[in-house]
């Protein structure tokens, strides 16, 4: 399953520096056939220590992580919704992504001039959100004209949709994001509008190096400068550098994991001598759907799944011992997959 995160921000906030650091973590495209990587797209591995442990007990020849796609979106300026700057390109690209990461500036550098003339992360956030809201209002108003016409003709669907569109318009005009305005049952009715402010959103604050260990609450604090430096170092040297800085993990690893969680994704594993591999599925998937992610034939002919939590498998020291101890469960078509399940699917 492929999911993409759009990285957006005003000019000179460090968005492209962050993206370049991310692409240093780009996976080998040869592991993912038919995947053409555009210059502004980076397919990166989701950090997962569980894979290393599974590989060790399975004596795997190969480790294949699950991935997530980041897209470097053209910079936003005020008036982007009316085509200012590269506004039209920005809107087209961001509509195709599943979620948005906003990069906000907090670092100080006299050589890098802020487009608004001052460093103010909250102001950056407000500008970006307003541009997304204005773009959504344009989309909404076009739909309302067509829907009102259908409603006057007593079209049943149009009559149901009319109050929802009116609620959305009123909320957007008050500066609220669409995802704050709708109930769960209303979301499917406006899905085809592809509203930008309905997308899940994360906020990254690009900080000075000496602020990288600070807690910024709802923001993910990242020093793009540190991340760029880490990207130039061999793995072991990068670990030592992080320890020297007092950081448990890189900001990019935090961002990748948070982006994965933001989309409501979980990971299950397959593990054997050939390879230990992570697979991405939506939270709530049943066993046959998970099997279908590996191959559509697995879902069509699903019989049952042999399932064990990854930690139990590692503690048992391998699959054969785990089976001897009765730790491997047999699950049927109604089993809801759990994050960390290690599976072997049986099908005909």
N, C-alpha and C positions, 0 to 999 in steps of 0.2 A: 504494500500500500504506500502510495506516495503522497506526502503532505508538504506544503510549502509555506514559509514564513516570509513576509515582506518586511524589509528593514527600511524605515522611513525616518526623515529628519530634515530640519532646515539646513541650508548650506553651512559648512565650516563647524559642524558639531562633532565630527569624528566618525560619521556614519561609514564612509568608504574605508577608513583606516580599520574600523572594526570588521568590515566585510572582508578585507584583504587578509586579516588575521584569521578569520573563519575559514577562508579557502585554503589556508595552510593545513587545515584539518580535513581537507577534502579526500574522500575515499577514492580508491582506484576504480575508475569507471568500468574496467574490464570485469569486475565482479557483478555489474549490473547491466546486462545486455540491453541494447536498444535505447540506452540512455545518452542523449546528446546534451552536453553541458554547454550552455551559453556563457559568454564572458561575464554576465552579471548574475550568474546562478552558481551556487556552491552546494554540492551534496556532501554533507558532513556526517561523520559517525557519531552516534549517541553514546557518550561515555557510559560504560557498564562493567563494573568490576566483577559481576557475577559470571560473565562470559569466560574470564580468565580462570576462575575456579572450576567451572564446568569443563573447560578444555583440559585442565590438569588431570581431573579424575577420569576423563574419557580418553586421555592420550590422543587428543585430536591433532590432526596434521594442520588444520587451518581454523582460524577464528574469523567469523563474518558478523560484524556488528549490524544493528539496524541503523537506519539513516533518516535524516530530515533535510529538507531543501530550504536554503536561504536565498532570497532574491534581493539584490541591491536595487532599490527603487530610486528613480531620478529625484533629486532634491526638491523639496517643497518651498515655495515662497507664498506670501500673501497674494491672493487672487488666483491661485492655482486652479480652482474650480472653474474660472473663466478663461483658462488657457495661459495665465501668466507663467513666465519661466518655461519649464517643460511640463506644465500642468496636465495637458492632455495625455502625454506619455505616462506620467505618474499615475493618473487615474486608471488608464487601461491596464497597466501592469499590476496595480494593487488589487484590482477586482479579481484577478486570477489566483490570488493567494488565499490560504485558509485562515491565516491569522496575521496580525501586525505587531511588529516590535518598533516602538518609537524610541529613537536615540535623542536624548536631551543633553545639552552642554552644561557642565559645571566646572570644567577645567579652565585655568587662566593661562593665556598665552598672548602676549601683546602682538606677536607676529601673525596671529590668526584672528582676523577681524570678524566679529559676530555680525551677521546680516542685519540684526535689529539694533546694533550699536551697544548692546549690553549683554552680560551673561546672566540669564535668568531662566532656569529650567522650567519653572511653572509657566512662564510666559511662552516658552517654546511649545510646551504641551498644549496650551490654549490655542495657539496659532494653528497647529496641526489639526487638532480636533475640530476647530471651526471650519477649516478647509474641507474636512471629511463630511461635516454636517451640511455645509453649503452644497457639496456635490450630491449628497443624498436627497436634499430638498429638491434639486433639479430633477432627479430621477423620480421622486415621489409625485411632484406636480404633474409630470407628463402622464403618469399612471392614473392619477385622480381624474384627469380630463376624460380619459377613455373609460374608466370605471363608472364615473357619474352618468355617462351616456348609456352604458349598459344597464345601470341601476334604474334609470328612467324607463327602460323597457322591461322592468321587473325581472331582470336576470337574477336568479337565486344566488349564485356565487358572488355577483357584484354587490348585492344587497348586504351579504355577510361581511364582505371586505370593506365596504364604505366606512363604517365607524372605526375600523382598525387603522385605515389610512389617515383618517381625520385625527385620531389620537397621536399617530406618529408625527404628523405635520405640526401639531400644536407643541409636542414635546421637543422636536428638533428646533423649532423657532425659539424655544426657551433656552437653547444651548445644551440640551441633553442628548446623550447618545442613544441610538435606536435600541441597543440591547438592554437599556435601563427602562424601556417603555413598554415592552411586550411581555405577555404571559407565555408560558411554555407551549400551550395549545395554539397560540396565535402565530408562532414562528413559521410553521410550514406554509401558512397562507401567504406569506410575503417573501418566501425563499427566492423566488424567481426574480425579485427586484435587485438581488445582489447588493444590498445596502452596505456601504463601507463601515458604518458605525455599528453594524450587527456583528462584525468579526471580533473574535477574542483578541485581546490586546495586552501587551506587556510593555513596561516602561523601563528603559535602560538609561542610567545617568552616567555620562562619561566624565570621570573625575580626575583630579591631579593624582600623581603617583602616591603621594603621602596620605591620600584619603582613601586608598583602595581597601583598607581594612575596616573602614567606618560603616556603621549601619545606617542606611538611608531609607529605612521603613519599607514603603510600598515599591520603591525603586530597586532594581538590580544594579549595584554599583560596579562599574567596570572602568579600568584605566586602559583605554585603547592603546596608549603608549607602551604600557607593560605587556599587554597582549601581543603587540607587534614584536617586542623583544623576545618574548617566550617562543613565538613562532620561528625564530631564527636559531633556537637552541636545540641540541639533541635531547631526547626524552628525559634521560637521567639528569642532565644539567638543568633542564627546566624544572624538575621536581625540587632540586636543591635551591634554585632561585626562588621558587614559591615559598619554601620553608624559611629562607632568609627574610622574605618580605612579611612573614607571619600569616600567609594565606594557605588554607586547607586545599583549595583547588583553584584553577584558573577561572577568571570571570566568564570566559567563553564556555567552559564546561557547565557552569551554573546556568548560563543563558540557554544552552542547548537542552539541558534537562528540563528547565522551566518551560521552554517552548513546547517540548514534548508533552508535558503535563497539561499545559494550557489547552491543547487540542483534545484532551480527554483520551489519550492513548495509553495503552499498557503494552508490556513486552512478554512474549512467551518464547521458550527456547526449544531447539532440537539439538541433541548432543550425541556424538558418537566418534569413532576413530577417524572417520573421514573429515568431519568438521563439527564445530560447535557454532550454532548460528542463532542470532536473535531475530525475532519477527515482530512487526508492528501490527497491532489490531486496535479497534475502538473498544473502550471499556464497555462491557455488556455483551460482547460477542459470545455466541455459543460455540461449542466445540466444532461442529461441522463448518461454521463460518471461518473459524481459525484455520481449519484444515484447508479450506478453499484458498486461503492466502498463499499457501505453499503451492498448491496446484488445484485447478478447478475440478479435476477428476476425483480428488480426495473428498471434496464436499459432496459431489454427486453420489459417490459410492460409499459414503461414510458408514461404518459399522459401529465402531467404538474408539475410544482413545485411552491409551495407557498414560496416566498422569502422576507426576510427583513434583513437589515443590523443589526448586533448585537447591535450597539449603539442605534439605533432607538427603538429596542425591549426593551432594558433596560430603556431608557428614558420614554417609554410609560408605563412601569411598568408591562408588561406581554403581552402574546399573544392576549388575548381577547380584551384588550384595544387597542392594536395596530391594530387589525382588525376593530374595531369600528371607528378608526380614518382614516382608509383607507391607512395605511402604508404598509400593506402586499400586495406584487405584485404577479400576476400570470405570470409565465414565461414558454415558450415552449421549444421545442427541440433544438433550435438554440441559446439559452441563454448561454453566456460565464460567468462562475462562477467568482465571485470576492472574494478576501480575506475578511473574516469576515461575509460572507453571512450566515444567519441562515435559514434553509430550512425544509420544509415538502414536501415529494415527493408523488405524486398521481400516481398510476399505476394500471394496470388490469392484 
